[in-house]
């Protein structure tokens, strides 16, 4: 004999199911603005402006937060930029923004290295993919010199994006295991491609700077689906040297010093929604970049 249910009991059942399902998702309304940080920060993505106003603002903000930054300096500003970096070694990690398709790119890299630049970026593959054979001599030289690179991934402000997929970076890090890559923007919009490249290649990292955290302001738990493998470490199909997924993400702002705290808030919102523990947050915020650059972490 079939059991009959009243309309009211069916509706009550569906309501309870809905409540149970919604309770498993982070309630973004309960995620209060979080501006807290570890005691030491390295911002991996700040574009240097060769002005007194920028330098003053940068020093004020980053000193207040016990922070350093990879300052990305255009070729036209290398002389002033490296002087600023050498005057403030506790705040500045100088990067030269070489032009990948310059006919003198190898000479430009060697010149930057000899001047004291610690890395290269932001780099833009506008006409060829990052793994194009054209760039192989460049990656060989950079790996030899031990200069980390910060390439752009995903869409550009001018609309270009075809050659900027993160898969090309996965290829070059696989072929050059001593080349450190901390790429910008987590592949936006190719997040899965970026995550899988980072999972497989121990020398590939990404920041979440740019529009991604703005785009997902109301869905901060979105990132968990791509950074999925922490609980799978040690299981089949995982690299033997795999690390927790969020250890492959580093903090970057890609904005001026006046927006530093807003970038902290957005980044923390994602970390909070994805349940990232303090030990890994400290790596995201600075310890990973310090390790990659051999920087002794200062005590505040």
C-alpha positions in Angstrom: 0.0 0.0 0.0 1.4 3.3 -1.0 1.8 5.9 1.7 0.1 9.3 1.0 1.7 12.6 1.9 -0.2 15.9 2.4 0.9 18.9 0.4 1.9 20.6 3.6 4.2 17.7 4.6 5.9 17.7 1.2 6.5 21.5 1.3 7.9 21.2 4.8 10.3 18.5 3.6 11.5 20.6 0.7 12.0 23.5 3.0 14.2 21.5 5.4 16.3 20.1 2.4 16.8 23.6 1.2 17.9 24.8 4.6 20.4 21.9 4.9 21.9 22.6 1.5 22.3 26.3 2.0 23.9 25.8 5.4 26.8 24.0 3.7 27.7 27.1 1.8 29.6 30.1 3.3 27.2 32.9 4.1 28.9 35.9 2.6 26.8 38.2 4.8 28.5 36.8 7.9 32.0 37.4 6.4 32.9 40.7 8.1 35.6 42.8 6.5 38.9 41.3 7.6 42.1 43.5 7.4 44.3 41.2 9.5 47.6 40.0 8.2 50.6 38.0 9.3 53.5 40.1 10.8 55.3 40.1 7.5 54.1 40.7 3.9 55.6 40.5 0.4 53.4 42.0 -2.3 54.5 40.2 -5.4 52.9 42.7 -7.9 53.4 46.5 -7.7 54.0 48.7 -10.7 56.7 51.3 -9.9 56.1 54.9 -10.9 59.2 57.0 -11.1 57.8 60.0 -9.1 58.6 61.4 -5.7 54.9 61.1 -4.7 54.8 57.4 -5.5 58.0 56.6 -3.7 56.9 58.5 -0.6 53.5 56.9 -0.5 54.9 53.4 -1.1 57.4 53.8 1.8 54.8 55.1 4.2 52.3 52.3 3.5 54.6 49.4 3.2 56.7 50.4 6.3 53.5 50.7 8.3 52.6 47.1 7.4 56.1 45.7 7.7 55.8 44.8 4.0 58.1 44.4 1.0 57.1 44.5 -2.6 58.3 43.2 -6.0 58.4 46.6 -7.7 58.0 46.1 -11.5 60.0 48.8 -13.2 59.8 49.8 -16.9 62.9 49.8 -19.0 62.8 53.6 -19.1 63.0 53.8 -15.3 65.7 51.2 -14.5 68.3 53.7 -13.3 66.0 55.6 -11.0 64.3 52.4 -9.9 67.4 50.5 -8.9 68.6 53.5 -7.0 65.4 53.5 -5.0 65.6 49.8 -4.4 69.2 50.0 -3.2 68.3 52.8 -0.9 65.4 50.7 0.6 66.5 47.0 0.5 64.1 46.2 3.4 61.1 47.3 1.3 61.9 46.8 -2.4 62.6 43.7 -4.5 63.4 45.2 -7.9 62.1 43.6 -11.1 62.9 44.8 -14.6 60.0 44.8 -17.0 61.9 43.6 -20.0 60.1 43.5 -23.4 59.9 39.8 -24.5 60.0 40.6 -28.2 62.8 43.1 -28.1 65.7 42.2 -30.4 68.0 42.9 -27.5 66.1 41.0 -24.9 69.0 38.8 -23.8 71.3 41.8 -23.5 68.5 43.6 -21.5 68.3 40.7 -19.1 72.0 40.6 -18.5 72.1 44.3 -18.0 69.3 44.2 -15.5 71.0 41.4 -13.6 74.3 43.3 -13.6 72.5 46.4 -12.2 71.2 44.4 -9.3 67.7 43.5 -10.3 66.4 40.4 -8.6 63.7 39.4 -11.0 61.9 40.2 -14.2 58.3 41.3 -14.7 55.7 42.0 -15.5 56.2 40.1 -18.7 53.7 40.1 -21.6 53.5 37.5 -24.4 51.7 39.6 -27.0 52.6 37.9 -30.2 53.8 34.4 -29.3 52.9 31.9 -26.5 55.2 31.7 -23.5 56.3 28.2 -24.6 57.1 29.3 -28.1 60.6 28.1 -29.2 61.4 31.8 -29.9 61.7 32.4 -26.1 63.7 29.3 -25.2 67.1 31.1 -25.1 65.5 33.7 -22.8 64.2 31.1 -20.3 67.5 29.3 -20.4 69.4 32.5 -19.5 66.9 33.5 -16.8 67.1 30.1 -15.2 70.9 30.2 -15.2 70.9 33.7 -13.6 68.4 32.6 -10.9 66.0 35.4 -11.6 62.3 34.7 -10.7 59.9 36.0 -13.3 56.4 37.5 -13.0 54.5 36.9 -16.3 51.0 38.2 -17.0 48.3 35.6 -17.6 44.8 36.1 -19.0 43.1 39.1 -20.5 44.9 42.4 -21.0 43.4 45.9 -20.7 43.8 46.3 -24.4 41.7 43.2 -25.1 44.6 40.8 -26.1 44.7 37.4 -24.4 45.3 34.5 -26.9 49.0 34.2 -26.1 48.7 34.7 -22.4 47.3 31.3 -21.3 48.9 29.8 -18.2 49.4 26.4 -19.9 52.5 28.0 -21.6 54.0 28.7 -18.2 53.3 25.2 -17.1 55.4 24.0 -20.1 58.3 26.3 -19.4 58.5 25.5 -15.7 58.4 21.8 -16.5 61.3 22.2 -19.0 63.2 24.5 -16.7 62.8 23.1 -13.2 65.0 25.8 -11.6 63.1 28.7 -13.2 60.8 30.3 -10.6 57.6 31.7 -12.0 55.1 33.6 -9.9 52.5 34.7 -12.5 49.9 37.3 -12.3 46.1 37.0 -12.1 45.8 33.2 -11.7 45.1 32.8 -15.5 41.9 34.9 -15.5 39.7 33.5 -16.9 41.6 30.2 -17.2 41.6 29.4 -13.5 41.5 25.6 -13.8 44.4 25.6 -16.3 46.5 27.8 -13.9 45.7 25.6 -10.9 46.5 22.4 -12.6 49.8 23.8 -13.9 50.7 24.9 -10.4 49.7 21.6 -8.9 52.0 19.7 -11.2 55.0 22.1 -11.3 56.7 22.9 -8.0 58.3 26.1 -9.4 55.0 27.6 -10.6 52.9 30.0 -8.5 50.2 32.5 -9.1 48.8 35.7 -7.5 45.1 36.6 -7.4 45.6 40.3 -8.2 43.5 42.1 -10.8 39.8 41.8 -11.4 39.3 38.3 -10.2 38.6 39.0 -6.5 36.4 42.0 -7.6 34.5 39.7 -10.0 33.9 37.1 -7.3 33.3 39.5 -4.4 29.9 37.9 -3.7 31.2 34.3 -4.3 34.5 34.2 -2.3 34.3 30.4 -1.9 34.6 30.1 -5.7 38.3 29.5 -5.5 38.0 26.2 -3.6 36.9 24.3 -6.7 40.2 25.0 -8.5 42.5 24.8 -5.5 41.1 21.4 -4.6 43.9 18.9 -3.9 45.0 19.5 -0.3 43.1 16.5 1.0 44.3 14.4 -2.0 48.1 14.7 -1.2 49.7 11.3 -1.0 46.9 9.6 -3.1 47.0 8.4 -6.7 47.6 10.8 -9.5 49.2 13.4 -7.2 52.8 14.6 -7.6 55.1 13.2 -4.9 56.2 16.7 -4.0 52.7 18.2 -3.9 52.0 20.9 -1.3 48.6 22.2 0.0 46.8 23.9 -2.8 46.8 27.4 -1.3 50.5 27.3 -0.9 50.7 27.9 -4.6 49.0 31.3 -4.3 50.9 34.5 -3.3 49.6 37.9 -2.4 49.7 40.6 -5.0 47.9 43.9 -5.2 48.6 45.3 -8.7 47.3 48.7 -7.4 48.8 51.7 -5.9 49.8 52.0 -2.2 46.5 53.8 -1.5 44.6 50.6 -2.3 46.9 48.2 -0.3 44.4 47.6 2.5 41.5 47.1 0.2 43.5 44.4 -1.5 44.1 42.8 1.8 40.4 42.8 2.5 39.5 41.2 -0.8 42.2 38.5 -0.4 41.2 37.7 3.2 37.6 37.3 2.1 38.6 34.5 -0.3 40.9 33.0 2.3 38.2 33.1 5.0 35.6 31.6 2.7 37.9 28.8 1.7 39.0 28.0 5.2 42.7 28.6 4.7 44.6 28.1 8.0 46.9 30.7 9.4 50.0 28.7 8.7 49.3 28.7 5.0 48.1 32.3 5.0 51.5 33.3 6.3 53.0 31.6 3.2 50.6 33.3 0.9 51.3 36.7 2.4 55.0 36.6 2.4 56.9 33.5 3.5 56.7 31.8 0.1 58.1 34.8 -1.7 60.8 35.2 1.0 61.9 31.6 0.5 62.0 32.0 -3.3 64.2 35.1 -3.0 66.3 33.9 -0.1 65.1 36.8 2.1 65.4 36.6 5.8 62.1 37.4 7.3 62.3 40.5 9.5 60.7 40.6 13.0 58.3 43.5 13.4 
